[in-house]
Amino acid sequence: MGFLNLEGKKFLVMGVANRKSVAWFIAKTLEEEGATVIYSVRSEARKETTAKLLKDKPVYVCDVENKEEVLKLAEDVGSDFGTLDGLVHSIAFANYSEGFKPFHETKREDFLQATAISAFSLVEVSNAFKPYLSKTASVVAISISSLTITAENYGYMSPVKAALDSSIRFLAKSFSKDTAVRFNTVNPGTLKTSASAGIPGYLESYLFSEKLTFRKQALNTQEVANAAVFLLSDRSSGMNGTGLTLDAGMGINYFDAEVVKLAMRPEEKGGES
């Protein structure tokens, strides 16, 4: 029996897209700890593209934008596996098909769709799975560390992720009326994932944030998975309704001497004649 005591436990992981996915790192870490992982992907097409990665594993299809599919997922997983010990929500979507726009130009339909998929889906999933969660199950959602930072190239997804974090706190309170199910988020800094590659200007943000870390090394996805698996385990029983920030110090290192020096160089050159 390992420190995390995950042997024989069952978890649903939502959001695996490829080998770089945070969800995939969490799932394989859970399996390494002896847990059974049930997978949910968003479409039949995604099921096909992940077929090699998820070979011989239980995979269900659920588009969380459709509440009927969420209900069916809960019924099917509950029927096939019974009680779950937790679930992972690693799902986010933003429509950048028209390119990046200033926040005030965000379209209502885009904002509402992103909110429905990235934040409110957690509420619907939790509600649908409530009858199938053990009394002390743990629900973990993947958020971001920079909820109070106005990252221009992340656009309207920052307030959407803020809604996700707030929802976690309200779910923790709501479920506490008749269960001991816990709800927490992992809030990582910038990561190298396929999803992040689609964010305009992300590479520059990634390199900048790496310089702001104390260790001068960006977060890696396995570190995020380790934190999520800890939150899924009973070893984190004292944590509920909280966000666990993982950013290697980035968020409190604004006045790093190296970064300040680099930022002032253009001004210094501009003053030369």
N, C-alpha and C positions, 0 to 999 in steps of 0.2 A: 504494500500500500504506500503510494507516494505522498508527499507533503500536501498536495492539492486534493487528494482523495477523490479523484475523478473516475477511477476504474468502474466500469459498468454503468455509468450514468449516460443519459441520452440528451442530446442537444440538437435543436434546429438551427442551421446557419443559413441566413438569407443574403444573397448578393454576390456569390462567386461568379466572376466573369472570365478570369484567366489566372495564370500562375502568379501574377503580380498583385492580385486582389487582396485587400486586407482580410476579406472574408475567408479566402483560401488559406492564408497563413494561420488564421485563428482555427479553422477546421482541422488542418493537419496537426497543429499543436495539441488540440483536444484529443485527436486520435492517438498521438504519441503518448498521451497520458492515460490511455486505456478507455476513453469514452467512445460511445457510438454517436456518429454525426449523421443527421438527416439533412439533405440539401434542398434548397428551394431556389430556382432560377426564374427569371422573368418571362421567358418565352420558350417555345419549342425550338426556335432557331438557336437560342442560347444553350439549350440542352444539347443540341447537336454539336455546337462549337466546343463545349466543355466535355463531350463524351469521353475523349481520351483521358482527360484529367480526372474525371469522376467515374471512371470505369468500375463497375461492380459495386458502386455505392448507391444508396437510395436517393433518387433525385425526383423532385416534384416541380411542376410548373405553376407559377403564380405571378400574375401581373397585379401588383398591389394597387394599381389605379382602378381596378375593378373589384369592388367590395364583395361581389359574389364569389370571385376566385379566392379571396382571402378566407371566406367562410368555408369553402370547399377544401382548401388546403388544411385548415384546422381539423375538419372532419376526417379527411383521408389520413393525415398523419396520426391523429388520435386513434383512429380505427386500427391502423397498422402497427403502431408502436406504443399505444397506451400513454401513460404519464411521462411528461418530459421534465427534465431537471433545469431547463433553461433554453433561451433562444438568443440569437445574435441578429441584430438589424444593421446591416451594412449596405444600405440602399440610398442612392441619391441620384437626382436627375435635374438638369437644367437645359433649357432649349436655347442653344447658341447658334441655331441655324442661320440667323440673319447677321451673325457677327456680334462682337461685343459692343454694348451701348452704355452710355452713362446711366447710373441707377435711376434717375428721374424719368428716363425714357422706357423703363421696364413696362412691358405689356401686362395687363391684368391677367390674361389667360396663361401667360408664361409663369408668372409669379404663383398663381393659384395651382397650376399643374405641378410645379416644383415643390410647393408646400404639401400638396396631397401625397406625392410620391416620397419625398424626403423626410417629412415630419409626421403628418397625420396618419400615414400608413402604420406607423408604430402603434398608435392608439387602436386602430382597427385590428391589427394583428394581435395585440395583447388581449383585447376584448374577446376575439374569436378563440384564442388559445387558453383563456382563463380556466375553462373546465378541464383542460388537459395538462395544466402545470401543477407540479408538486407544491405542497404548502410552502416550501422554502426555496422555490426555484429562483433563478437569477436571470434577468433580462438585461442585455447590454447592447447599446446603440453606439455606432461610430459617428462622432461629431468632428469638430475642428477646435484647435486651441485658440484661434484668433477671433473669438466672438465679439470682442469690443474694439476690434481694429478695422478701420475702413479700407480693406484691401480692394483697390479699384478693380483689379482684374478678376476678382471673385464675384463681383456684381451682386445680384440679388440673392445669391446663395448664402451669404453671411446672415442676413436676417432670417432666412429659412432655417438654417442650422440653429440659430438662437431659439426658434420656435421648437425645434427638436429637443434641445436641452431643457426648455421650460416644460415641455410635455412629459419628459422623464420625471421631473419633480412632482408634477400633478398625478402621474400614474402611480408613483411610489405612495403618495398620500391616499389615493383612491383605493388601491388594492389593499392597503393596510387595514381597511375596515373588517375584512374577513380572511385575510391570508398573511403570510410572512414573505410573499414574493418581493424580491428586491429589483429596483430599476436604477441603472447607472449608465453613464456615458464614458467612453474613452475619447479624449480630446487631443489628437496628435497634431504636431506641427506639420510642415510640408514633407511630403513623401514622394517617392518615385513610383507612381502607379499609372496604369493605362488611362484611368479616368482623369487624373491630374494633367496628363499630357494634352488633353483637349481644352484646357483653360488658357486663354490668351495671355501670353507673357509669363507663363508659369516657370519656365526655366530660369529666367532672371530672378524671380521671386524666390525660387528654391535656393539659388546660389547666394542670394543676399541673406536669407534666413539662416543658411548654414554658417555664415560668418558671424551671425549674432549668437550662436550657441556658445556656451562656455568651452566646449571641447573642440570647437571648430569642425564639427562633423555632424552632418544632418542625421535626423532620426532614420532608422531603418524599419521596415514593415514588421520584421520579427519582434522588435521591441514593442510595437503596438499590440501584436498578437499576444505576447506574454502578459501584458497588462489586462487585456480582455479576458484571457483564460483565468487569471487570478480573480477577477471580478465575478466570473461564472462559478468559481469554486466557493465552498463554505468558508474558506480561509478569509474571505472578505466580508464575513457576515455582519460586521459593524458598519458597512458602507451601504447607504441607501439614499437615492435621490441626489446623488452627487456626480460631478464631472471630474475625472482623473486626467489632469493635464500632463501630456508627454511632449516636451519640446526642447529638452536638453538645455534649458535656461534661456531660450530665445526670447521669451516674452518679458523677461525682466533685465535684459542686457542691452537696453537702448543706447547707452553711452559707452559702448565698447570702444576702446581707444583706437583699435585698428579700423573699425567701421567709420568712426568719426573722421579719422585721417583721410580715408578713401573718399568720403563724402565731400570733404573740403577741398580736395585737389582741383576740381573744375573751377572753383571760385578763385583759388590761388593763381591758376594759369590765366584766368580772365583778367587778373589785375596786372599782369606783366605787359610791358610795352617796349 
